[in-house]
Amino acid sequence: MVILKPFRPLAVINHARSAIKLIVLAGCALLVACVQAPPASSPANAQQALEQAVREYEKGNLKTLEAMLPASFVGRDSLLDAVRRAAGDQRNTRVELSDLQSQSTGTSQALSMRWEKRFTRTSSGAAVVERGTMSTVLRRTGDAWLIENLPADNLFTR
């Protein structure tokens, strides 16, 4: 003689709900693990990183710009020498960026902008105003933005 257990649809539904909740929670945990916010000390985007480098440059601190230039950057030493020469002959430097345009491509951001730099020439004491345009590409590496390309004639070398 075969004894059949009664079919309990509510029990099946409750088990299915529990399984769905578990799947949703696991998916959320995986999503949180994959999408981590950058550390508070790093700029959220390339524009902020470049503006931070410009503000440090105004203060005479070239370490931020130097850190953004990877060792593999072609012409890195020549570029840094030109930046040091230019910064050495300037005081009270103020840089204004305008018409900033950004285009994101994965981990890289292309930036183009107009700039105006005002400073006093150390050698002569003359007030100088220079203007120009600049385009560059920055790439996100870990929690830092690195400069992929920078024209030789840029706001840091003039």
Secondary structure, DSSP 8 states (H G I E B T S, - for coil): --------HHHHHHHHHHHHHHHHHHHHHHHHHHS----TTS-SSHHHHHHHHHHHHHTT--HHHHHHS-TTSTTHHHHHHHHHHHHHTEEEEEEEEEEEEEEEETTEEEEEEEEEEEEEETTT--EEEEEEEEEEEEEEETTEEEEEE--SSSTTT-
